[in-house]
Amino acid sequence: MNRSYEAVYIFDSVLEEAAVTEKLDRFHALIPQVEGAEFALDHWGKRTLAYPIAGKETGYYVIAKFDAAPAQLPEFERALKLDEGLIRHLIVMNEGAQMAPTPSAKDGEDDE
C-alpha cells in the first residue's frame, strides 16, 4: 500500500540547477511510480540557511511530494545520506490536512 510523503532537500548552493535536477531524478528513480500516483517537485532556489550547516551559509531548497510504499524508503534514504551534494533532508508522511472534530452541544440542551 502506497503512502503520500513530502520531502525537503537542501543541496549545496555551489551546485547548478541542472546538477540538482539530475540528482533528484536519480533519487526518485529508486521509487517506482505507479499509474496515477502523485509526484511533484517545487524548486525554491538558493536561500540563506537559518544557521550554518557544515560551514555552508546558503543552500538550494527543493520540496518534493510523492507516493511510495514504506518498504522502499530505507534504500531511498540511504542514497540521500550517501550523496555529498545534499546538506540536509527531511521526509515526512503526508496525512493530509485533517480538521479536529468540533465539540457539539448535547441534544436537548440550549446555550443560553
Backbone atoms as SQL, in Angstrom:
CREATE TABLE atoms (id INTEGER PRIMARY KEY, chain TEXT, resi INTEGER, resn TEXT, atom TEXT, x REAL, y REAL, z REAL);
INSERT INTO atoms VALUES
  (1, 'A', 1, 'MET', 'N', 0.844, -1.185, 0.000),
  (2, 'A', 1, 'MET', 'CA', 0.000, 0.000, 0.000),
  (3, 'A', 1, 'MET', 'C', 0.887, 1.245, 0.000),
  (4, 'A', 2, 'ASN', 'N', 0.654, 2.117, -0.951),
  (5, 'A', 2, 'ASN', 'CA', 1.445, 3.338, -1.043),
  (6, 'A', 2, 'ASN', 'C', 0.920, 4.395, -0.087),
  (7, 'A', 3, 'ARG', 'N', 1.840, 5.202, 0.396),
  (8, 'A', 3, 'ARG', 'CA', 1.511, 6.344, 1.247),
  (9, 'A', 3, 'ARG', 'C', 2.059, 7.606, 0.592),
  (10, 'A', 4, 'SER', 'N', 1.484, 8.736, 0.975),
  (11, 'A', 4, 'SER', 'CA', 1.953, 10.022, 0.456),
  (12, 'A', 4, 'SER', 'C', 3.035, 10.566, 1.375),
  (13, 'A', 5, 'TYR', 'N', 4.098, 11.077, 0.771),
  (14, 'A', 5, 'TYR', 'CA', 5.214, 11.639, 1.524),
  (15, 'A', 5, 'TYR', 'C', 5.551, 13.018, 0.984),
  (16, 'A', 6, 'GLU', 'N', 6.133, 13.834, 1.848),
  (17, 'A', 6, 'GLU', 'CA', 6.713, 15.114, 1.454),
  (18, 'A', 6, 'GLU', 'C', 8.162, 15.101, 1.902),
  (19, 'A', 7, 'ALA', 'N', 9.034, 15.614, 1.049),
  (20, 'A', 7, 'ALA', 'CA', 10.455, 15.653, 1.370),
  (21, 'A', 7, 'ALA', 'C', 10.985, 17.056, 1.112),
  (22, 'A', 8, 'VAL', 'N', 11.876, 17.491, 1.990),
  (23, 'A', 8, 'VAL', 'CA', 12.584, 18.752, 1.807),
  (24, 'A', 8, 'VAL', 'C', 14.055, 18.402, 1.642),
  (25, 'A', 9, 'TYR', 'N', 14.649, 18.879, 0.563),
  (26, 'A', 9, 'TYR', 'CA', 16.063, 18.649, 0.310),
  (27, 'A', 9, 'TYR', 'C', 16.773, 19.995, 0.349),
  (28, 'A', 10, 'ILE', 'N', 17.940, 20.037, 0.974),
  (29, 'A', 10, 'ILE', 'CA', 18.791, 21.222, 0.926),
  (30, 'A', 10, 'ILE', 'C', 20.114, 20.780, 0.311),
  (31, 'A', 11, 'PHE', 'N', 20.356, 21.245, -0.913),
  (32, 'A', 11, 'PHE', 'CA', 21.580, 20.911, -1.623),
  (33, 'A', 11, 'PHE', 'C', 22.614, 22.007, -1.412),
  (34, 'A', 12, 'ASP', 'N', 23.874, 21.663, -1.630),
  (35, 'A', 12, 'ASP', 'CA', 24.962, 22.631, -1.571),
  (36, 'A', 12, 'ASP', 'C', 24.691, 23.704, -2.621),
  (37, 'A', 13, 'SER', 'N', 24.837, 24.958, -2.245),
  (38, 'A', 13, 'SER', 'CA', 24.485, 26.061, -3.151),
  (39, 'A', 13, 'SER', 'C', 25.455, 26.210, -4.319),
  (40, 'A', 14, 'VAL', 'N', 26.601, 25.542, -4.283),
  (41, 'A', 14, 'VAL', 'CA', 27.530, 25.636, -5.415),
  (42, 'A', 14, 'VAL', 'C', 27.064, 24.789, -6.596),
  (43, 'A', 15, 'LEU', 'N', 26.100, 23.887, -6.375),
  (44, 'A', 15, 'LEU', 'CA', 25.571, 23.060, -7.463),
  (45, 'A', 15, 'LEU', 'C', 24.671, 23.895, -8.368),
  (46, 'A', 16, 'GLU', 'N', 24.778, 23.645, -9.660),
  (47, 'A', 16, 'GLU', 'CA', 23.898, 24.293, -10.626),
  (48, 'A', 16, 'GLU', 'C', 22.534, 23.611, -10.592),
  (49, 'A', 17, 'GLU', 'N', 21.506, 24.291, -11.092),
  (50, 'A', 17, 'GLU', 'CA', 20.155, 23.722, -11.091),
  (51, 'A', 17, 'GLU', 'C', 20.094, 22.423, -11.891),
  (52, 'A', 18, 'ALA', 'N', 20.849, 22.333, -12.972),
  (53, 'A', 18, 'ALA', 'CA', 20.865, 21.108, -13.781),
  (54, 'A', 18, 'ALA', 'C', 21.425, 19.935, -12.977),
  (55, 'A', 19, 'ALA', 'N', 22.453, 20.183, -12.173),
  (56, 'A', 19, 'ALA', 'CA', 23.038, 19.126, -11.342),
  (57, 'A', 19, 'ALA', 'C', 22.060, 18.690, -10.256),
  (58, 'A', 20, 'VAL', 'N', 21.334, 19.643, -9.692),
  (59, 'A', 20, 'VAL', 'CA', 20.329, 19.322, -8.673),
  (60, 'A', 20, 'VAL', 'C', 19.221, 18.476, -9.291),
  (61, 'A', 21, 'THR', 'N', 18.758, 18.858, -10.475),
  (62, 'A', 21, 'THR', 'CA', 17.704, 18.108, -11.159),
  (63, 'A', 21, 'THR', 'C', 18.167, 16.688, -11.477),
  (64, 'A', 22, 'GLU', 'N', 19.415, 16.541, -11.903),
  (65, 'A', 22, 'GLU', 'CA', 19.965, 15.209, -12.200),
  (66, 'A', 22, 'GLU', 'C', 20.000, 14.349, -10.940),
  (67, 'A', 23, 'LYS', 'N', 20.406, 14.926, -9.820),
  (68, 'A', 23, 'LYS', 'CA', 20.434, 14.182, -8.555),
  (69, 'A', 23, 'LYS', 'C', 19.025, 13.780, -8.128),
  (70, 'A', 24, 'LEU', 'N', 18.071, 14.684, -8.266),
  (71, 'A', 24, 'LEU', 'CA', 16.691, 14.370, -7.899),
  (72, 'A', 24, 'LEU', 'C', 16.131, 13.251, -8.767),
  (73, 'A', 25, 'ASP', 'N', 16.437, 13.285, -10.063),
  (74, 'A', 25, 'ASP', 'CA', 15.983, 12.215, -10.957),
  (75, 'A', 25, 'ASP', 'C', 16.564, 10.872, -10.527),
  (76, 'A', 26, 'ARG', 'N', 17.835, 10.881, -10.139),
  (77, 'A', 26, 'ARG', 'CA', 18.492, 9.647, -9.705),
  (78, 'A', 26, 'ARG', 'C', 17.879, 9.137, -8.404),
  (79, 'A', 27, 'PHE', 'N', 17.602, 10.048, -7.463),
  (80, 'A', 27, 'PHE', 'CA', 16.991, 9.649, -6.190),
  (81, 'A', 27, 'PHE', 'C', 15.599, 9.059, -6.412),
  (82, 'A', 28, 'HIS', 'N', 14.777, 9.767, -7.164),
  (83, 'A', 28, 'HIS', 'CA', 13.384, 9.363, -7.325),
  (84, 'A', 28, 'HIS', 'C', 13.228, 8.168, -8.270),
  (85, 'A', 29, 'ALA', 'N', 14.277, 7.822, -9.014),
  (86, 'A', 29, 'ALA', 'CA', 14.239, 6.598, -9.818),
  (87, 'A', 29, 'ALA', 'C', 14.261, 5.362, -8.917),
  (88, 'A', 30, 'LEU', 'N', 14.704, 5.519, -7.677),
  (89, 'A', 30, 'LEU', 'CA', 14.721, 4.405, -6.725),
  (90, 'A', 30, 'LEU', 'C', 13.323, 4.045, -6.245),
  (91, 'A', 31, 'ILE', 'N', 12.372, 4.953, -6.460),
  (92, 'A', 31, 'ILE', 'CA', 10.994, 4.716, -6.026),
  (93, 'A', 31, 'ILE', 'C', 10.144, 4.509, -7.273),
  (94, 'A', 32, 'PRO', 'N', 9.742, 3.265, -7.552),
  (95, 'A', 32, 'PRO', 'CA', 8.907, 3.032, -8.735),
  (96, 'A', 32, 'PRO', 'C', 7.564, 3.752, -8.611),
  (97, 'A', 33, 'GLN', 'N', 7.191, 4.477, -9.654),
  (98, 'A', 33, 'GLN', 'CA', 5.930, 5.213, -9.649),
  (99, 'A', 33, 'GLN', 'C', 4.833, 4.353, -10.260),
  (100, 'A', 34, 'VAL', 'N', 3.707, 4.307, -9.594),
  (101, 'A', 34, 'VAL', 'CA', 2.563, 3.561, -10.110),
  (102, 'A', 34, 'VAL', 'C', 1.650, 4.520, -10.864),
  (103, 'A', 35, 'GLU', 'N', 0.821, 3.968, -11.715),
  (104, 'A', 35, 'GLU', 'CA', -0.109, 4.767, -12.521),
  (105, 'A', 35, 'GLU', 'C', -1.002, 5.613, -11.623),
  (106, 'A', 36, 'GLY', 'N', -1.065, 6.901, -11.888),
  (107, 'A', 36, 'GLY', 'CA', -1.936, 7.792, -11.132),
  (108, 'A', 36, 'GLY', 'C', -1.360, 8.265, -9.811),
  (109, 'A', 37, 'ALA', 'N', -0.122, 7.886, -9.494),
  (110, 'A', 37, 'ALA', 'CA', 0.483, 8.303, -8.230),
  (111, 'A', 37, 'ALA', 'C', 0.914, 9.766, -8.326),
  (112, 'A', 38, 'GLU', 'N', 0.831, 10.449, -7.213),
  (113, 'A', 38, 'GLU', 'CA', 1.200, 11.862, -7.158),
  (114, 'A', 38, 'GLU', 'C', 2.717, 11.995, -7.134),
  (115, 'A', 39, 'PHE', 'N', 3.249, 12.935, -7.926),
  (116, 'A', 39, 'PHE', 'CA', 4.666, 13.275, -7.882),
  (117, 'A', 39, 'PHE', 'C', 4.801, 14.727, -8.297),
  (118, 'A', 40, 'ALA', 'N', 5.392, 15.535, -7.435),
  (119, 'A', 40, 'ALA', 'CA', 5.561, 16.955, -7.743),
  (120, 'A', 40, 'ALA', 'C', 6.855, 17.458, -7.128),
  (121, 'A', 41, 'LEU', 'N', 7.551, 18.318, -7.867),
  (122, 'A', 41, 'LEU', 'CA', 8.767, 18.963, -7.376),
  (123, 'A', 41, 'LEU', 'C', 8.558, 20.467, -7.392),
  (124, 'A', 42, 'ASP', 'N', 9.019, 21.125, -6.350),
  (125, 'A', 42, 'ASP', 'CA', 8.933, 22.579, -6.260),
  (126, 'A', 42, 'ASP', 'C', 10.321, 23.105, -5.903),
  (127, 'A', 43, 'HIS', 'N', 10.989, 23.730, -6.882),
  (128, 'A', 43, 'HIS', 'CA', 12.329, 24.279, -6.657),
  (129, 'A', 43, 'HIS', 'C', 12.189, 25.656, -6.020),
  (130, 'A', 44, 'TRP', 'N', 12.646, 25.788, -4.790),
  (131, 'A', 44, 'TRP', 'CA', 12.610, 27.082, -4.109),
  (132, 'A', 44, 'TRP', 'C', 13.843, 27.914, -4.431),
  (133, 'A', 45, 'GLY', 'N', 14.891, 27.296, -4.901),
  (134, 'A', 45, 'GLY', 'CA', 16.101, 28.017, -5.259),
  (135, 'A', 45, 'GLY', 'C', 17.035, 28.215, -4.073),
  (136, 'A', 46, 'LYS', 'N', 17.987, 29.124, -4.256),
  (137, 'A', 46, 'LYS', 'CA', 19.001, 29.367, -3.223),
  (138, 'A', 46, 'LYS', 'C', 18.429, 30.249, -2.122),
  (139, 'A', 47, 'ARG', 'N', 18.652, 29.811, -0.889),
  (140, 'A', 47, 'ARG', 'CA', 18.179, 30.543, 0.286),
  (141, 'A', 47, 'ARG', 'C', 19.280, 30.550, 1.345),
  (142, 'A', 48, 'THR', 'N', 19.240, 31.547, 2.208),
  (143, 'A', 48, 'THR', 'CA', 20.153, 31.593, 3.339),
  (144, 'A', 48, 'THR', 'C', 19.667, 30.617, 4.399),
  (145, 'A', 49, 'LEU', 'N', 20.580, 29.826, 4.929),
  (146, 'A', 49, 'LEU', 'CA', 20.231, 28.869, 5.972),
  (147, 'A', 49, 'LEU', 'C', 20.010, 29.598, 7.293),
  (148, 'A', 50, 'ALA', 'N', 19.190, 29.046, 8.151),
  (149, 'A', 50, 'ALA', 'CA', 18.925, 29.651, 9.459),
  (150, 'A', 50, 'ALA', 'C', 20.180, 29.636, 10.324),
  (151, 'A', 51, 'TYR', 'N', 21.005, 28.626, 10.139),
  (152, 'A', 51, 'TYR', 'CA', 22.277, 28.517, 10.855),
  (153, 'A', 51, 'TYR', 'C', 23.239, 27.762, 9.941),
  (154, 'A', 52, 'PRO', 'N', 24.546, 27.981, 10.097),
  (155, 'A', 52, 'PRO', 'CA', 25.496, 27.288, 9.217),
  (156, 'A', 52, 'PRO', 'C', 25.430, 25.768, 9.396),
  (157, 'A', 53, 'ILE', 'N', 25.446, 25.057, 8.283),
  (158, 'A', 53, 'ILE', 'CA', 25.472, 23.596, 8.285),
  (159, 'A', 53, 'ILE', 'C', 26.717, 23.178, 7.511),
  (160, 'A', 54, 'ALA', 'N', 27.613, 22.482, 8.178),
  (161, 'A', 54, 'ALA', 'CA', 28.869, 22.019, 7.568),
  (162, 'A', 54, 'ALA', 'C', 29.634, 23.191, 6.944),
  (163, 'A', 55, 'GLY', 'N', 29.589, 24.344, 7.607),
  (164, 'A', 55, 'GLY', 'CA', 30.301, 25.519, 7.135),
  (165, 'A', 55, 'GLY', 'C', 29.634, 26.252, 5.990),
  (166, 'A', 56, 'LYS', 'N', 28.449, 25.862, 5.607),
  (167, 'A', 56, 'LYS', 'CA', 27.725, 26.490, 4.494),
  (168, 'A', 56, 'LYS', 'C', 26.705, 27.486, 5.040),
  (169, 'A', 57, 'GLU', 'N', 26.610, 28.629, 4.383),
  (170, 'A', 57, 'GLU', 'CA', 25.664, 29.666, 4.789),
  (171, 'A', 57, 'GLU', 'C', 24.390, 29.657, 3.940),
  (172, 'A', 58, 'THR', 'N', 24.483, 29.128, 2.715),
  (173, 'A', 58, 'THR', 'CA', 23.326, 29.088, 1.822),
  (174, 'A', 58, 'THR', 'C', 23.131, 27.669, 1.291),
  (175, 'A', 59, 'GLY', 'N', 21.907, 27.399, 0.844),
  (176, 'A', 59, 'GLY', 'CA', 21.594, 26.091, 0.289),
  (177, 'A', 59, 'GLY', 'C', 20.534, 26.217, -0.786),
  (178, 'A', 60, 'TYR', 'N', 20.423, 25.198, -1.626),
  (179, 'A', 60, 'TYR', 'CA', 19.429, 25.156, -2.693),
  (180, 'A', 60, 'TYR', 'C', 18.297, 24.253, -2.224),
  (181, 'A', 61, 'TYR', 'N', 17.113, 24.838, -2.023),
  (182, 'A', 61, 'TYR', 'CA', 15.967, 24.120, -1.455),
  (183, 'A', 61, 'TYR', 'C', 15.073, 23.538, -2.546),
  (184, 'A', 62, 'VAL', 'N', 14.630, 22.291, -2.313),
  (185, 'A', 62, 'VAL', 'CA', 13.662, 21.638, -3.191),
  (186, 'A', 62, 'VAL', 'C', 12.658, 20.901, -2.315),
  (187, 'A', 63, 'ILE', 'N', 11.374, 21.056, -2.633),
  (188, 'A', 63, 'ILE', 'CA', 10.299, 20.343, -1.942),
  (189, 'A', 63, 'ILE', 'C', 9.746, 19.305, -2.918),
  (190, 'A', 64, 'ALA', 'N', 9.574, 18.076, -2.450),
  (191, 'A', 64, 'ALA', 'CA', 9.028, 17.007, -3.294),
  (192, 'A', 64, 'ALA', 'C', 7.832, 16.377, -2.608),
  (193, 'A', 65, 'LYS', 'N', 6.824, 16.055, -3.396),
  (194, 'A', 65, 'LYS', 'CA', 5.663, 15.297, -2.916),
  (195, 'A', 65, 'LYS', 'C', 5.574, 14.055, -3.782),
  (196, 'A', 66, 'PHE', 'N', 5.491, 12.894, -3.136),
  (197, 'A', 66, 'PHE', 'CA', 5.457, 11.649, -3.897),
  (198, 'A', 66, 'PHE', 'C', 4.737, 10.563, -3.117),
  (199, 'A', 67, 'ASP', 'N', 4.323, 9.532, -3.839),
  (200, 'A', 67, 'ASP', 'CA', 3.702, 8.353, -3.244),
  (201, 'A', 67, 'ASP', 'C', 4.697, 7.209, -3.318),
  (202, 'A', 68, 'ALA', 'N', 4.804, 6.442, -2.232),
  (203, 'A', 68, 'ALA', 'CA', 5.725, 5.306, -2.202),
  (204, 'A', 68, 'ALA', 'C', 5.273, 4.311, -1.153),
  (205, 'A', 69, 'ALA', 'N', 5.734, 3.088, -1.315),
  (206, 'A', 69, 'ALA', 'CA', 5.493, 2.063, -0.303),
  (207, 'A', 69, 'ALA', 'C', 6.507, 2.266, 0.821),
  (208, 'A', 70, 'PRO', 'N', 6.109, 2.084, 2.073),
  (209, 'A', 70, 'PRO', 'CA', 7.041, 2.277, 3.192),
  (210, 'A', 70, 'PRO', 'C', 8.301, 1.417, 3.087),
  (211, 'A', 71, 'ALA', 'N', 8.213, 0.259, 2.470),
  (212, 'A', 71, 'ALA', 'CA', 9.374, -0.628, 2.344),
  (213, 'A', 71, 'ALA', 'C', 10.437, -0.060, 1.401),
  (214, 'A', 72, 'GLN', 'N', 10.065, 0.909, 0.557),
  (215, 'A', 72, 'GLN', 'CA', 11.010, 1.497, -0.390),
  (216, 'A', 72, 'GLN', 'C', 11.835, 2.622, 0.226),
  (217, 'A', 73, 'LEU', 'N', 11.421, 3.160, 1.350),
  (218, 'A', 73, 'LEU', 'CA', 12.093, 4.325, 1.924),
  (219, 'A', 73, 'LEU', 'C', 13.500, 4.062, 2.447),
  (220, 'A', 74, 'PRO', 'N', 13.820, 2.931, 3.078),
  (221, 'A', 74, 'PRO', 'CA', 15.190, 2.762, 3.584),
  (222, 'A', 74, 'PRO', 'C', 16.267, 2.882, 2.504),
  (223, 'A', 75, 'GLU', 'N', 16.056, 2.276, 1.349),
  (224, 'A', 75, 'GLU', 'CA', 17.033, 2.378, 0.262),
  (225, 'A', 75, 'GLU', 'C', 17.108, 3.811, -0.257),
  (226, 'A', 76, 'PHE', 'N', 15.956, 4.469, -0.347),
  (227, 'A', 76, 'PHE', 'CA', 15.887, 5.858, -0.798),
  (228, 'A', 76, 'PHE', 'C', 16.658, 6.770, 0.161),
  (229, 'A', 77, 'GLU', 'N', 16.414, 6.623, 1.471),
  (230, 'A', 77, 'GLU', 'CA', 17.105, 7.453, 2.460),
  (231, 'A', 77, 'GLU', 'C', 18.600, 7.166, 2.498),
  (232, 'A', 78, 'ARG', 'N', 18.985, 5.927, 2.262),
  (233, 'A', 78, 'ARG', 'CA', 20.405, 5.580, 2.237),
  (234, 'A', 78, 'ARG', 'C', 21.097, 6.319, 1.089),
  (235, 'A', 79, 'ALA', 'N', 20.462, 6.366, -0.069),
  (236, 'A', 79, 'ALA', 'CA', 21.026, 7.083, -1.216),
  (237, 'A', 79, 'ALA', 'C', 21.154, 8.574, -0.907),
  (238, 'A', 80, 'LEU', 'N', 20.178, 9.131, -0.195),
  (239, 'A', 80, 'LEU', 'CA', 20.241, 10.548, 0.173),
  (240, 'A', 80, 'LEU', 'C', 21.409, 10.812, 1.119),
  (241, 'A', 81, 'LYS', 'N', 21.585, 9.941, 2.106),
  (242, 'A', 81, 'LYS', 'CA', 22.657, 10.121, 3.094),
  (243, 'A', 81, 'LYS', 'C', 24.042, 10.005, 2.467),
  (244, 'A', 82, 'LEU', 'N', 24.181, 9.193, 1.431),
  (245, 'A', 82, 'LEU', 'CA', 25.485, 8.979, 0.808),
  (246, 'A', 82, 'LEU', 'C', 25.866, 10.068, -0.186),
  (247, 'A', 83, 'ASP', 'N', 24.924, 10.895, -0.597),
  (248, 'A', 83, 'ASP', 'CA', 25.207, 11.942, -1.572),
  (249, 'A', 83, 'ASP', 'C', 25.885, 13.121, -0.884),
  (250, 'A', 84, 'GLU', 'N', 27.066, 13.488, -1.368),
  (251, 'A', 84, 'GLU', 'CA', 27.827, 14.574, -0.745),
  (252, 'A', 84, 'GLU', 'C', 27.306, 15.958, -1.111),
  (253, 'A', 85, 'GLY', 'N', 26.512, 16.074, -2.163),
  (254, 'A', 85, 'GLY', 'CA', 25.960, 17.363, -2.561),
  (255, 'A', 85, 'GLY', 'C', 24.725, 17.755, -1.775),
  (256, 'A', 86, 'LEU', 'N', 24.199, 16.826, -1.001),
  (257, 'A', 86, 'LEU', 'CA', 22.994, 17.072, -0.209),
  (258, 'A', 86, 'LEU', 'C', 23.407, 17.423, 1.216),
  (259, 'A', 87, 'ILE', 'N', 23.047, 18.634, 1.656),
  (260, 'A', 87, 'ILE', 'CA', 23.417, 19.084, 3.001),
  (261, 'A', 87, 'ILE', 'C', 22.492, 18.476, 4.043),
  (262, 'A', 88, 'ARG', 'N', 21.188, 18.580, 3.822),
  (263, 'A', 88, 'ARG', 'CA', 20.180, 18.048, 4.750),
  (264, 'A', 88, 'ARG', 'C', 18.967, 17.571, 3.971),
  (265, 'A', 89, 'HIS', 'N', 18.208, 16.681, 4.597),
  (266, 'A', 89, 'HIS', 'CA', 16.929, 16.254, 4.027),
  (267, 'A', 89, 'HIS', 'C', 15.992, 15.864, 5.155),
  (268, 'A', 90, 'LEU', 'N', 14.711, 15.929, 4.865),
  (269, 'A', 90, 'LEU', 'CA', 13.681, 15.524, 5.818),
  (270, 'A', 90, 'LEU', 'C', 12.529, 14.933, 5.017),
  (271, 'A', 91, 'ILE', 'N', 12.103, 13.734, 5.408),
  (272, 'A', 91, 'ILE', 'CA', 10.975, 13.075, 4.748),
  (273, 'A', 91, 'ILE', 'C', 9.903, 12.839, 5.797),
  (274, 'A', 92, 'VAL', 'N', 8.691, 13.309, 5.516),
  (275, 'A', 92, 'VAL', 'CA', 7.570, 13.115, 6.436),
  (276, 'A', 92, 'VAL', 'C', 6.393, 12.521, 5.675),
  (277, 'A', 93, 'MET', 'N', 5.583, 11.759, 6.398),
  (278, 'A', 93, 'MET', 'CA', 4.384, 11.194, 5.796),
  (279, 'A', 93, 'MET', 'C', 3.324, 12.285, 5.746),
  (280, 'A', 94, 'ASN', 'N', 2.712, 12.457, 4.592),
  (281, 'A', 94, 'ASN', 'CA', 1.683, 13.467, 4.408),
  (282, 'A', 94, 'ASN', 'C', 0.331, 12.827, 4.702),
  (283, 'A', 95, 'GLU', 'N', -0.219, 13.150, 5.843),
  (284, 'A', 95, 'GLU', 'CA', -1.510, 12.587, 6.223),
  (285, 'A', 95, 'GLU', 'C', -2.661, 13.481, 5.804),
  (286, 'A', 96, 'GLY', 'N', -2.369, 14.570, 5.130),
  (287, 'A', 96, 'GLY', 'CA', -3.411, 15.490, 4.689),
  (288, 'A', 96, 'GLY', 'C', -3.861, 16.382, 5.827),
  (289, 'A', 97, 'ALA', 'N', -4.479, 17.464, 5.474),
  (290, 'A', 97, 'ALA', 'CA', -4.995, 18.390, 6.483),
  (291, 'A', 97, 'ALA', 'C', -6.303, 17.841, 7.017),
  (292, 'A', 98, 'GLN', 'N', -6.289, 17.447, 8.254),
  (293, 'A', 98, 'GLN', 'CA', -7.495, 16.909, 8.858),
  (294, 'A', 98, 'GLN', 'C', -7.987, 17.881, 9.918),
  (295, 'A', 99, 'MET', 'N', -9.257, 18.182, 9.851),
  (296, 'A', 99, 'MET', 'CA', -9.861, 19.092, 10.810),
  (297, 'A', 99, 'MET', 'C', -10.137, 18.354, 12.113),
  (298, 'A', 100, 'ALA', 'N', -9.890, 19.012, 13.213),
  (299, 'A', 100, 'ALA', 'CA', -10.219, 18.428, 14.511),
  (300, 'A', 100, 'ALA', 'C', -11.729, 18.459, 14.683),
  (301, 'A', 101, 'PRO', 'N', -12.302, 17.422, 15.269),
  (302, 'A', 101, 'PRO', 'CA', -13.757, 17.432, 15.457),
  (303, 'A', 101, 'PRO', 'C', -14.159, 18.565, 16.395),
  (304, 'A', 102, 'THR', 'N', -15.224, 19.246, 16.028),
  (305, 'A', 102, 'THR', 'CA', -15.696, 20.352, 16.857),
  (306, 'A', 102, 'THR', 'C', -16.658, 19.817, 17.901),
  (307, 'A', 103, 'PRO', 'N', -16.544, 20.307, 19.125),
  (308, 'A', 103, 'PRO', 'CA', -17.483, 19.846, 20.152),
  (309, 'A', 103, 'PRO', 'C', -18.884, 20.365, 19.837),
  (310, 'A', 104, 'SER', 'N', -19.845, 19.482, 19.852),
  (311, 'A', 104, 'SER', 'CA', -21.220, 19.895, 19.549),
  (312, 'A', 104, 'SER', 'C', -22.040, 19.895, 20.829),
  (313, 'A', 105, 'ALA', 'N', -23.070, 20.728, 20.835),
  (314, 'A', 105, 'ALA', 'CA', -23.954, 20.801, 22.009),
  (315, 'A', 105, 'ALA', 'C', -24.737, 19.506, 22.122),
  (316, 'A', 106, 'LYS', 'N', -24.944, 19.061, 23.337),
  (317, 'A', 106, 'LYS', 'CA', -25.713, 17.831, 23.552),
  (318, 'A', 106, 'LYS', 'C', -27.157, 18.073, 23.146),
  (319, 'A', 107, 'ASP', 'N', -27.799, 17.015, 22.673),
  (320, 'A', 107, 'ASP', 'CA', -29.199, 17.122, 22.265),
  (321, 'A', 107, 'ASP', 'C', -30.063, 17.550, 23.441),
  (322, 'A', 108, 'GLY', 'N', -30.952, 18.494, 23.198),
  (323, 'A', 108, 'GLY', 'CA', -31.890, 18.925, 24.227),
  (324, 'A', 108, 'GLY', 'C', -31.371, 20.041, 25.112),
  (325, 'A', 109, 'GLU', 'N', -30.072, 20.379, 25.046),
  (326, 'A', 109, 'GLU', 'CA', -29.537, 21.464, 25.877),
  (327, 'A', 109, 'GLU', 'C', -29.453, 22.724, 25.040),
  (328, 'A', 110, 'ASP', 'N', -29.721, 23.840, 25.668),
  (329, 'A', 110, 'ASP', 'CA', -29.678, 25.113, 24.975),
  (330, 'A', 110, 'ASP', 'C', -28.538, 25.934, 25.552),
  (331, 'A', 111, 'ASP', 'N', -27.904, 26.737, 24.754),
  (332, 'A', 111, 'ASP', 'CA', -26.768, 27.545, 25.164),
  (333, 'A', 111, 'ASP', 'C', -27.248, 28.941, 25.536),
  (334, 'A', 112, 'GLU', 'N', -27.959, 29.098, 26.624),
  (335, 'A', 112, 'GLU', 'CA', -28.491, 30.413, 26.993),
  (336, 'A', 112, 'GLU', 'C', -27.774, 30.977, 28.159);
